[in-house]
Amino acid sequence: MTDFRIPLADWVDAFLAWLETTFAGLFDAIRTGFLGAYDGLEGLLQLPPFWVVILVFMAIAFWAKGWKMALFVALGFTLVYGVDQWDNTMSTLSLVLVATFVAVAISIPLGIWAAKSDRVSTIVRPIMDFFQTMPAMVYLIPALAIFRVGVVPGIVATIIFAMVPGVRLTELGIRGVDKEVVEAGHAFGAAPGRILRQIQLPLAMPTIIAGINQIIMLALSMVVIAGMVGAGGLGGDVVASLNRIDPGFGFEAGISVVVLAIFLDRVTQGFAASTKRK
């Protein structure tokens, strides 16, 4: 045995304390913004009668994947309502959508930047590796310390955990565009910004949408973990069923997560397939 020990935990605690003190105003603004977006979206989804929302989801599913998916949406979300998980499912969907929007807004520009610069890619790649391999629950600890109990630390942890495939697949999509097509754009005198908007992004769009699909799926995988810090929704019910050792109650919440996951997954896959056909 040796008394030697690297005080990494102390360094991390000191860094978090410095962050809380230095950027308290920024963190309060982020908390207010995320909470406002979540509450607004949750209220919008829960305001109409459930059947109106189901009809809207059916229309989206029909547009993306056809009548079979629309039928599944009708049956699946009717089951969700029937097991009294409608409000929790809409709360979870609100969390997922807010986290996905922010993760996409960060990951796509970062992926484009990494695709344009080998130096940026060299820096970003190990950071994304770190984010992807770190256990998801670890993200909740600093988020909980900074943003306190509630839905906001769940959103923050979800954003960090879910943004990785968005960055990777955006970079992959941009780099995968045929160089001869890009060179043809340069030959016709197109500016780099125009080449990006009119050549690279359209050709890379199926890959980018696949990255968005993975962001959504990873965000849903954080639902239960976010429920541990008071995020509520379906994750809160799963955590409650664990505490009470109530498998039936947990299954109702779990099957609602499955219905929501299939809906979001198939819809984004449908949009990705439509971009490939264009």
N, C-alpha and C positions, 0 to 999 in steps of 0.2 A: 504494500500500500504506500501511496505517496500523498503528500499534502498539496501537491501541485494541482491547480484547477483553473481553467480559463473562465473568467467571470462573464461569460457571454450573456447569461440571463440578466445580470446587472446592467450590462451595456444596453440591452434591448429595453429594459425598464426605464433607464435614464433617457434613451432616445424617445420613447413614447411620451414620457413626462415633458420633455422639451417640445415635442410636437403639439401636445395639448395646450401648453402655455403659449407657445409662439403663434399658433394658427387657430386659436380658440374661435375667433370671429369667423374664419373660413369654414371651420367644421360646423358651427352653428348654422351658417348659411346653407351648407350642403344638407344638413339634417332637415332644415325647414323645407328646402326644395324637394328633396326626395319624399318627405312625408306629405307635402302638398300634392305632388304628382300621384303618389299612391292613393291617398284619400279621394282625390278627384276621380281617378280611374275606377276605383272600387265603387264609389257612389254612382258613377255612370253605368256600370255593369249591373248593379243591384237595384237601380231605380225602376226600370221597366219590369213588367211581369216576366217570369222565367221563360214562358213560351215565345215571347218576342225575341229574347236573346237567342234562344235555340234556333228560331227561324233565320236570324242573321248569321249564326254559325253555319247553318245548313246551306245558305246561299254562298258563303265563302267556300265551304267544302265542295259544293257542286261546281263552282267556278274553277277551283284548283284541281279536283280529282274526279268529278263526275257524280252520278246519282248514287252509286254504291257507298261512297264516302258520306254523302249527304244523309243517306239512310242510317249509317252507323252513328253519325252525329246526333240524329233525332233520337235513336234508341239509347245511346250512351248517356247523353245529358238528361234525358228523361229518367234514366236509372239514378243518376246523380241527384236529381231533385227528389226522387222517390225515397232515397235513403237519408234525406234531410242533410245533404252536404252541399246544397247549392250555394249558400252564402260563403261557406269556406272555400269552395272551388273558385268563386269569383274573386275572393281575396287573394288566393294563391295565383290566379291568372294575372291579377293586377301587379303583384310582386314580380312575377316572371317578366311581364311586359316592360315594366319600368327598368328592371335590371338589364333586360335584353337591349332596350333602346340605348341605354348609356354604354353598355359593353360594345355594341355595334358602332356607336359614335366615336368610341376610342380606338377600337381594334382596326377598323377599315382604313382610316388615315394613317395609323401606325404601320399597318401592313403595306400600304402604298409607299410610304417613306422607306421602309426596309427593302422593298423591291427596287427602289430607285437608287439606293446607296448600299454598297457592300459594307461600308463601315457601320452604318446604322444596323444592318442585318446582323453583323457580328456582335454588336452590343445587345440587341433585342433578343436574339436566340437564347442565350443562357438565362436571361431574365424570365422568358416564357417557360423554359425548362424548369426553373425554380418554382414558378407559380403552379405548373402542372403537376409536379411531383410532391409538393407540400400537401400534407393531409388537409382536407377541406375545413375541418373543425378548427384548425389552428388559425385560420383567417378570422374566425369569430372573436378570438380573444382580444386583439388590438381594436377591432371594430366595436366590440362591446365596451371596451375601456374608453374609447373616444366618443361614441355616439349614444351610449347608455342603452338600457333594455328597450326592446321594441322592434318594429319592422325595419328601421333604418340600418342597424348593423347587419341584419339579414340581407338587405339589398346590397350593401357595400361588399360583404363577403362573397355574395353571388356574382357581382360584377368582376371582381378580381379572379375568381375561380373559373368563370365562364368565358372570359374574353380571349383566352389563349388560342383556341381553334380559329377564331375570327382573324387574328393577326397572321397565323401561319398560313391559312388557306387563301387569304387575300394576297399575301406575298407570293405564294405558289402560283396563284392564278395570273397575276401580273407578269411574273417571270416566265410563265408558260406560253405567253402570247408569241406567235411566230415572229421572229426577228425580221424576216423579210417584209412582213406587213408593216411593221413599225418603220423600217428603213424606207419603204415606199411613201409613207406619210412624210418623213423628213425630206424625201426627194421632191415632193410637191410643195415644200415650203411650209408645212404645218408647224405651228409652235408646239413645244413640249406639252403644255396644258391642253391644247386641242387634241393632240395624239392620245393623251391619257383619257380624255372625256369621250372621244368618238371612236377610238380604236381599242385601246387596252382594256378599259373598264367593260365595254359591251362584250368583248370576247372572253373576258375573265369572269363575267357575271355568274355563270353556272357554278363555278368553283367558290365564288364569294357567297352565293346563296347557300351552298353546302356548309360553309363556315357559319353562317347565321343559323342554320338548322342545328348545328352542333352547339352553338351558344345557347339556344333555347333548351335543348335537351340537358345540357349541364346545369342550366339555371333551375330546371325542374328537379334535377337530382339533389339540389341544395335545399329543397322545400322542407324536408324533415329536419335537417340540421338547423335551418333558420328558425324552425319552430321551437328549438331549445332555448332561444334567447328572446322569446316572446313575440315572434313575428306572426303568430296565429295561423289562420287558414288551415289547410289540410295537414300541414306539418305539426301544428299545435295539437290536432286530434291524434295523430300518430304517436306523438310524445306522451299525450295523456293516456292512450291505450297501453303504452309500455309501462307507465307508472302504475296503472291499475291492473295490469296483466289481463287485458280485455281483448282477446283476439278478434271477436266479432266486430267490435267498434273500430279496431285498427284495420280490419279488412274493408270496411265501408269507406274509410278515408283512403286506403290504398287503391281500391278499384276506381275511385274518383280521380286520383293522380294518373292512373293508367289511361282513362278515357281522355283526360286533358292532354296527356303526352301524345297519344296516338293522333288526336285532332291536330295539334300544333306540328307534329312531325310530318304527317301526310300533306298538310296544306303547304308547308315550306318546300317539301319535295316536289309537289305539283308545280309550284312556281318556278323551281329550279329546272324542271323538265320543260316547261314552256319557254324558258329563255334559251334552252339548247335547240329548240325547234326553229327559233327565229333566225 
